[in-house]
Amino acid sequence: MPTSASYRYFNRELSWLAFNWRVLEQAESPEYPLLERMKFLAFVSSNLDEFFEIRVAGIMQQIKSGSHECGPDGLSPKEQLRRIQSGARRLVADQSACWDRKIVPGLDKAGIKFCAYNQLTRNEKQWASEYFAKQIFPVLTPLAIDPAHPFPQLINKALYILASIDDPKTRAIERLMAIIPVPRILPRVVRIDTPRRGNPEVYISLSDIIQQHMGDLFPGYRIRSAVPFRITRNSDLYFDEEEVENLLSKIEEELLNREKGAAVRLEIAQGADPVLLEQLLQALELDPVNVYTINGPLNMARLMSAYDLIDRPDLKFKPFTPYTHPDLESHQPLFEKIAQRDYLLHQPYDSFQPFIDFISQAAHDPAVFAIKQTLYRTSGDSPIVQALIEASRNGKQVTVLVELKARFDEANNIKWARQLEDEGVHVVYGIVGLKTHCKTCMVVRREGRHLRRYAHLGTGNYNPKTARLYTDLSLFTARREITNEVANLFNSLTGFSIRPNFKKLLVAPFNLHNSIQRYINSEARNARAGKPARIIIQVNSLVDQKTIDNLYRAATAGVKIDLIIRGICNLVPNVKGLSENIRVHSILGRYLEHSRIFYFQNHHGQAPHILAGSADWMPRNFFRRIECVFPIQDPEIRGRIIGIIDTYLSDTKNSRRLSADGKYLQKPRRKGKNLLCAQSTFTKESELRQQKLRKKRIEDQKRLEAERDEKKLKPLSRPPSPSSNP
């Protein structure tokens, strides 16, 4: 059995890079529509941005401070950074190759051309020149770099053009430097609005248009080279919450500083003047190893705008309408239904609309006294926020915990917080030192002489937009043993509580970590005693070392363990004598797998213990966040969730299996056997439920019409004849 640390734990950051290679696999898959594949390329870029802003920035800080401490994987900060840089370069190169060799040619065949400037026709070049003169040139501000013009402050992730310029009046090559900031308001992908033979749609990058018209910005000078570039900066927020008088104001201040954090990465197109590149690196205090030369679009995350711009449904996923349980439709009195039984939503296959209706009905229901809700991330035009505002206007007590530290959504959440406060909503920001990540909502309603609580608990954010893109579970319940503890949770978030008492709910940082270890160890004891023992876990990430060690012990005791982990996994499976009973699956597809499901087969010798909630298995989720994990008590819902995880484990199309060497391999495919895609299976099941519901409603309508017709045709009964009377 391997004994070194490197065999027991994968490196977190390298595992994250491996996840993004799997995202890139989706872009390379010919089974997806072309524009959806382009979106996956955009996801890779946006993921990389955040990775460098937070994780790589943190490692570079460690190195700068002189830290040589190795992690559980045995890698020092310097070795981690070296491997990250090597892996990131390969990933970016593969991403550019996918764009050039697969996406662009495919789109070209479909009548959509992404062209370089030299590929434009004469008329198209003329159109681009006019577009530059009218739409671009007026908003550009070229910045010369010389003793009279100091080096400017370059904003995080903004687009710039680096220009090398010569004065034609002098014989010597001066290599004057200039930087042109490109305002974010300008579209990064431009459609050429002039006809071409065959009527294709022609697109060109904004930076390409600017590069070709640099002479207009520097009249009389000779342009030696002009290349786009962008800077990635350290974007983590650093402050001591206990020393802050006003958290909202402090975060607003830190958001301004985020744009000026230390540079950690320079992305630049090929062809940069090497002398000016060296000067640029000196100004940014970056080593050459932090330069990433891009052969393709500089920031593929901006391809998302092209996806929205191109109106080609045949090149996108077929629209899907999620199922709505008839009991949870908007015309139904939801509180009456939830009082009778629990309801589970499996998004995006089930509609998120019932929750919006739940809040909306609560806002207008005279019997509702109070609404309490957490908001971590929500949409820009959130109907949920509007319903909470209406509830406050209607005189209800509305309390909303807005997490101001939701990474990269801080500004949006500040806006919501201010708007809610202006409307009389009680807005709080949680517990000092902890990020509130739980997805909980509670409505208090008077029914007769008593007050009754209704709760909604979930694995995903209260965001109608991501509810159509992420797979999540959420539960409506009025069970008192659950709703009472939800009330305790909200009281601890809004007031003071040393250690709230939870028996049904697992709430971090109070009892979640210890409870999970207890459940794992219980399955291990059952296995040693010859009893059935099985663990199935679905999370986004598995990093916590103690949890991993206990999973290893359970596996060596004989527990069969299946881990469905979308992203980071530090656990090493399939190591003889350590983890040969552990299988790690990763599923990527049309939807982002986001559910957290925990299955323990023999909890206290009873039926399988099944839970769902907001928490991944990482130290931050266990100890530095407020998380809520809730039990599934309804037998029918429990059976449905078992069916869901069984379907995931049966996936042979989108599932990848993690090997002991860190590679994610496709499951062996049996010849002549159809592949099973979990996400497609759930979609078909949802469509089938909708078909059955429509059929039932048609049959019910026909029956009602037949009954009405029968009543109309039925003859009136004759009164008795007078002669027949006695």
Residue pairs with C-beta under 8 A, 6 or more apart in sequence:
1 575
1 576
1 577
1 578
2 8
2 575
2 578
4 74
5 70
5 72
5 73
5 74
6 73
6 74
6 75
7 572
7 575
7 578
8 72
8 548
8 552
8 572
8 578
9 71
9 72
9 73
9 545
9 548
9 570
9 571
9 572
10 73
10 569
10 570
10 571
10 572
10 662
11 71
11 73
11 75
11 80
11 83
11 570
12 71
12 73
12 543
12 568
12 570
13 51
13 55
13 56
13 59
13 80
13 83
13 84
14 80
14 83
14 84
14 87
14 662
15 567
15 568
15 569
15 570
15 662
16 51
16 55
16 567
16 568
17 51
17 84
17 87
17 88
17 91
18 662
18 664
19 566
19 567
19 568
19 586
20 44
20 47
20 48
20 51
20 91
21 91
21 94
21 664
22 586
22 588
22 656
22 664
23 40
23 43
23 44
23 47
23 588
24 40
24 41
24 44
24 91
24 94
24 95
24 98
25 588
26 32
26 37
26 40
26 588
26 589
27 37
27 38
27 40
27 41
27 44
27 95
27 98
27 102
27 103
28 37
28 98
28 102
29 37
32 40
32 317
32 590
33 314
33 315
33 316
33 317
34 103
34 106
34 107
34 110
34 315
35 107
35 307
35 310
35 312
35 315
35 316
36 315
36 316
36 317
36 590
37 102
37 103
37 106
38 103
38 107
38 303
38 306
38 307
39 303
39 304
39 307
41 95
41 98
41 99
41 103
41 300
41 303
42 300
42 301
42 302
42 303
42 304
42 307
44 91
44 95
44 300
45 95
45 299
45 300
45 301
46 301
48 88
48 91
48 92
49 157
49 232
49 301
50 407
50 408
52 88
52 232
52 264
52 265
53 156
53 232
53 233
53 234
53 235
53 236
53 264
54 235
54 236
54 407
56 81
56 84
56 264
56 265
57 233
57 234
57 235
57 236
57 261
57 262
57 264
58 236
59 77
59 80
59 81
59 84
60 81
60 234
60 262
60 264
61 234
61 262
62 69
62 77
63 77
63 78
63 81
67 77
68 76
68 77
68 78
69 76
69 77
70 76
71 80
72 545
72 570
73 570
75 83
85 289
85 290
88 292
89 292
92 292
92 294
93 295
95 296
95 300
96 294
96 295
96 296
96 297
99 296
99 297
99 300
100 295
100 296
104 114
107 113
107 114
107 315
108 114
108 200
110 312
110 314
110 315
111 198
111 199
111 200
111 201
112 200
112 201
112 203
112 310
112 312
112 315
113 119
113 200
113 201
113 202
113 203
114 203
114 204
115 124
115 192
115 202
115 203
115 204
116 204
116 208
117 125
117 128
117 204
117 208
117 209
117 211
117 212
120 128
120 192
120 202
120 204
121 196
123 194
123 195
123 196
124 192
124 194
124 196
124 202
126 194
127 192
127 193
127 194
128 190
128 192
128 204
128 209
128 212
129 213
131 190
131 209
132 209
132 210
132 213
132 216
133 216
135 186
136 186
136 206
136 209
136 210
136 213
137 213
137 216
137 217
139 183
139 185
139 186
140 180
140 181
140 182
140 183
140 210
140 217
141 180
141 181
142 163
142 178
142 179
142 180
142 217
142 218
143 149
143 152
143 178
143 179
143 180
143 181
144 176
144 177
144 178
145 151
145 152
145 176
145 177
145 178
145 179
145 279
146 176
146 177
151 283
152 179
152 181
153 260
154 160
154 179
154 231
154 263
154 284
155 181
155 231
155 259
156 231
156 232
156 233
156 235
156 258
156 259
156 260
156 261
157 230
157 231
157 232
157 233
157 299
158 181
158 182
158 184
158 230
158 231
159 181
159 182
159 184
159 188
159 206
159 207
159 228
159 230
159 298
159 299
160 179
160 180
160 181
160 182
160 228
160 229
160 230
160 231
161 179
161 180
161 182
161 207
161 210
161 211
161 214
161 226
161 227
161 228
161 229
162 177
162 178
162 179
162 226
162 227
162 228
162 229
162 268
162 272
162 273
162 276
162 277
162 280
163 177
163 178
163 179
163 180
163 214
163 217
163 218
163 223
163 225
163 226
164 175
164 176
164 177
164 223
164 224
164 225
164 226
164 273
164 275
164 276
165 174
165 175
165 176
165 177
165 178
165 218
165 221
165 222
165 223
165 224
166 173
166 174
166 175
166 176
166 221
166 222
166 224
167 174
167 176
167 221
167 222
168 220
168 221
168 222
175 224
175 273
175 275
175 276
176 221
177 276
177 279
178 218
180 210
180 214
180 217
182 206
182 207
182 210
182 228
186 206
187 206
187 305
187 309
188 205
188 206
188 207
188 299
188 302
188 305
189 203
189 204
189 205
189 206
189 302
189 303
189 305
189 306
189 309
190 203
190 204
190 205
190 206
190 209
191 201
191 202
191 203
191 309
192 202
192 203
192 204
196 202
201 310
203 306
203 309
205 297
207 228
207 269
207 298
210 226
211 226
211 227
211 228
214 223
214 226
215 221
215 223
224 273
225 271
225 272
225 273
227 268
227 269
227 270
227 271
227 272
228 268
228 269
228 298
229 266
229 267
229 268
229 269
229 272
229 280
229 298
230 266
230 267
230 298
230 299
231 263
231 265
231 266
231 267
231 284
232 263
232 264
232 265
232 266
232 267
233 258
233 259
233 260
233 261
233 262
233 263
233 264
234 261
234 262
234 263
234 264
235 258
235 261
235 408
236 261
237 251
237 254
237 255
237 258
237 405
237 410
238 254
239 250
239 254
241 247
241 432
241 433
242 432
242 433
244 250
247 404
247 429
248 404
248 414
248 417
248 429
251 404
251 405
251 410
251 414
252 414
255 410
255 411
262 285
263 284
263 285
263 286
263 290
264 286
264 290
265 286
265 290
265 292
266 280
266 281
266 284
266 286
266 290
266 291
266 292
267 292
267 294
267 298
267 299
268 277
268 291
268 292
268 293
268 294
268 298
269 293
269 294
269 295
269 298
270 293
270 294
270 295
277 291
281 287
281 288
281 290
281 291
297 303
307 316
313 319
317 590
320 348
320 683
320 686
321 690
322 347
322 348
322 349
322 350
322 351
322 352
322 468
322 686
323 349
323 350
323 351
323 686
323 687
323 689
323 690
323 693
324 350
324 351
324 353
324 354
325 343
325 350
325 354
326 332
326 693
327 337
327 343
328 334
328 337
328 343
328 354
328 357
328 476
329 354
329 357
330 353
330 357
333 361
334 354
334 357
334 358
334 361
334 476
335 361
335 362
335 365
335 443
335 445
335 454
337 343
338 454
338 476
338 477
338 478
339 447
339 452
339 454
339 478
341 634
342 475
342 476
342 477
342 479
342 633
342 634
342 637
343 354
343 475
343 476
344 350
344 473
344 474
344 475
344 476
344 632
344 634
344 637
344 640
344 641
345 351
345 352
345 354
345 355
345 458
345 472
345 473
345 474
345 475
345 476
346 471
346 472
346 473
346 640
346 644
346 682
347 460
347 467
347 468
347 470
347 471
347 472
347 473
347 474
348 467
348 468
348 469
348 470
348 471
348 591
349 471
349 682
349 683
349 685
349 686
350 686
352 464
352 467
352 468
354 476
355 384
355 441
355 456
355 462
355 474
356 383
356 384
356 387
356 464
358 441
358 443
358 454
358 456
358 476
359 371
359 373
359 384
359 387
359 388
359 391
359 441
360 383
360 387
360 390
362 368
362 371
362 387
362 391
362 396
362 443
362 445
363 371
363 387
363 388
363 390
363 391
363 394
363 396
364 390
364 391
364 394
365 445
367 445
367 446
367 447
368 391
368 396
368 443
368 444
368 445
368 446
369 396
369 397
369 444
369 445
369 446
369 451
370 396
370 397
370 398
370 399
370 442
370 443
370 444
371 388
371 391
371 396
371 397
371 398
371 399
371 441
371 442
371 443
371 444
372 398
372 399
372 400
372 401
372 441
372 442
372 444
372 490
373 384
373 388
373 399
373 400
373 401
373 440
373 441
373 442
373 462
374 400
374 401
374 403
374 436
374 438
374 439
374 440
374 441
374 462
374 493
375 384
375 385
375 400
375 401
375 402
375 403
375 413
375 416
375 462
376 403
376 406
376 409
376 436
376 437
376 439
376 461
376 462
377 406
377 409
377 412
377 413
377 461
377 463
377 466
378 384
378 385
378 412
378 416
378 461
378 462
378 463
379 463
379 464
379 465
379 466
380 412
382 416
382 462
382 463
382 464
383 464
384 462
384 464
385 416
385 419
385 420
388 398
388 400
388 420
388 425
389 419
389 420
389 423
389 425
391 398
392 398
392 420
392 423
392 424
392 425
393 423
393 424
397 426
398 420
398 424
398 425
398 426
399 425
399 426
399 427
399 428
399 490
399 494
400 420
400 425
400 426
400 427
400 428
401 427
401 428
401 429
401 430
401 436
401 490
401 493
401 494
402 413
402 416
402 417
402 420
402 427
402 428
402 429
403 413
403 429
403 430
403 435
403 436
403 437
404 410
404 413
404 414
404 417
404 429
405 435
406 413
406 435
417 427
417 429
420 427
421 427
426 494
428 493
428 494
430 436
430 493
430 626
431 492
431 493
431 626
433 624
434 509
434 624
434 625
434 626
435 620
435 624
435 625
435 626
436 493
436 625
436 626
437 614
437 615
437 621
437 625
437 626
437 627
438 489
438 507
438 613
438 614
438 626
438 627
438 628
439 457
439 458
439 459
439 460
439 461
439 462
439 474
439 614
439 628
440 455
440 456
440 457
440 458
440 486
440 489
440 490
440 628
441 455
441 456
441 457
441 462
442 453
442 454
442 455
442 456
442 483
442 486
442 487
442 490
443 453
443 454
443 455
444 451
444 452
444 453
444 454
445 451
445 452
445 453
445 454
446 452
452 478
453 478
453 480
453 483
453 484
453 486
453 487
454 476
454 477
454 478
454 483
455 475
455 476
455 477
455 478
455 482
455 483
455 486
456 474
456 475
456 476
457 474
457 475
457 477
457 482
457 486
457 612
457 613
457 628
457 630
458 472
458 473
458 474
458 475
458 612
458 614
459 472
459 473
459 474
459 594
459 595
459 596
459 597
459 612
459 613
459 614
460 466
460 467
460 470
460 472
460 473
460 474
460 594
460 595
469 591
469 592
470 591
470 592
470 593
470 594
471 591
471 592
471 593
471 594
471 595
471 679
471 682
472 594
472 595
473 595
473 597
473 612
473 641
475 612
475 630
475 632
475 637
477 483
479 633
481 503
481 504
482 504
482 505
482 630
482 631
482 633
485 502
485 503
485 504
485 505
486 505
488 497
488 500
488 501
488 502
489 500
489 502
489 505
489 507
489 626
489 628
491 497
491 500
492 500
493 626
499 510
500 507
500 510
502 510
502 511
504 630
504 631
505 628
505 629
505 630
505 631
506 512
506 515
506 516
506 611
506 613
506 615
506 628
506 629
506 630
507 626
507 627
507 628
507 629
508 615
508 621
508 622
508 623
508 625
508 626
508 627
509 622
509 623
509 624
509 625
509 626
512 615
512 621
512 622
512 627
512 629
513 544
513 546
513 547
513 622
513 623
516 547
516 598
516 617
516 622
517 546
517 547
517 550
519 598
519 600
519 603
519 609
520 535
520 547
520 550
520 551
520 554
520 600
521 550
521 553
521 554
522 600
522 602
522 603
522 604
523 533
523 534
523 535
523 554
523 559
523 600
523 601
523 602
524 533
524 550
524 553
524 554
524 557
524 559
525 557
526 532
526 533
526 559
526 601
526 602
527 533
527 554
527 557
527 558
527 559
528 557
528 558
531 602
531 605
532 601
532 602
533 554
533 557
533 558
533 559
533 560
533 601
533 602
534 559
534 560
534 561
534 599
534 600
534 601
534 602
535 551
535 554
535 559
535 560
535 561
535 562
535 599
535 600
535 601
536 561
536 562
536 563
536 564
536 597
536 598
536 599
536 645
536 649
537 561
537 562
537 563
537 564
537 565
537 597
537 598
537 599
537 617
538 563
538 564
538 565
538 593
538 595
538 596
538 597
538 598
538 645
538 648
539 563
539 564
539 565
539 566
539 596
539 615
539 616
539 617
540 565
540 566
540 567
540 568
540 593
540 594
540 596
540 616
541 565
541 566
541 567
541 568
541 569
541 616
541 617
541 618
542 548
542 563
542 565
542 568
542 569
542 570
542 571
542 616
542 617
542 618
543 568
543 570
543 616
543 617
543 618
543 619
544 617
544 618
544 619
544 622
545 570
547 617
548 570
548 571
551 561
551 563
551 571
551 579
551 582
552 571
552 578
552 579
552 582
554 561
555 561
555 578
555 579
555 580
555 581
555 582
556 577
556 578
556 581
558 581
559 581
560 581
561 581
561 582
561 583
562 582
562 583
562 585
562 649
563 569
563 571
563 573
563 582
563 583
563 584
563 585
564 585
564 586
564 587
564 593
564 645
564 648
564 649
565 584
565 585
565 586
565 658
566 586
566 587
566 588
566 592
566 593
566 594
567 586
568 618
569 584
569 586
569 658
571 579
571 582
571 584
572 578
572 579
572 660
572 662
573 579
573 582
573 583
573 584
573 658
573 659
573 660
574 580
574 582
574 583
574 659
574 660
575 660
583 657
584 657
584 658
585 648
585 649
585 651
585 655
585 656
585 657
585 658
586 655
586 656
586 658
586 664
587 593
587 648
587 651
587 654
587 655
587 656
587 678
587 679
588 654
588 656
589 654
589 677
589 678
589 679
590 679
591 679
595 612
596 612
596 613
596 614
596 615
596 616
596 629
597 610
597 611
597 612
597 641
597 644
597 645
598 609
598 610
598 611
598 612
598 613
598 629
599 608
599 609
599 610
599 641
599 642
599 645
600 608
600 609
600 610
601 608
602 608
603 609
607 635
607 638
608 638
608 642
609 631
610 631
610 632
610 638
610 641
610 642
611 629
611 630
611 631
611 632
612 629
612 630
612 632
612 641
613 627
613 628
613 629
613 630
614 627
614 628
614 629
615 621
615 622
615 625
615 627
615 628
615 629
621 627
632 638
632 641
644 682
647 676
647 678
647 681
647 682
648 655
648 678
650 676
650 678
651 667
651 676
651 677
651 678
652 667
652 669
652 675
652 676
653 675
653 676
653 677
653 680
654 677
654 678
654 679
655 666
655 667
655 678
656 664
656 665
656 666
656 667
657 664
657 665
657 666
657 667
658 664
658 665
659 665
669 675
